[in-house]
């Protein structure tokens, strides 16, 4: 075997070990992230966020509502828990203020978050509660879109309204 052939064989063998590792990390439940190839964990739901929402009450006493929200999430594996404050206005014949403090718990499915929420505060101008749930999807590394359904009512009674809202959140 000539010297050139031996050097070519050593060079090919050496280069085969110098390449990157080509393995895929699928993360929790086989979900892959779209932000970075192979990260496997999708959107980072940890940390502070703030945003705007708008929507309405489609049944019964039809009205519109709009407002702002801010909160914080903590991720534990694929579970996400958090606390959120919402400040908004009901735009119907009476125009009232809403101010809610909501607890939140859900599961991260990569770029999507599905959650249940509930809390208390001022609802339609009086002291009340809100229960519901929603879904959020990470659009970029720092922005997500969400949809939420909340049943609201006065303490001691069944929910009197069902609010359906859509929003845009900015994550820090």
Beta strands, then each sheet from edge to edge (+ up, - down):
strand 1: 47-57
strand 2: 63-76
strand 3: 79-91
strand 4: 96-109
strand 5: 112-123
strand 6: 126-138
strand 7: 143-154
strand 8: 161-171
sheet 1: 1+ 2- 3+ 4- 5+ 6- 7+ 8- 1+
end
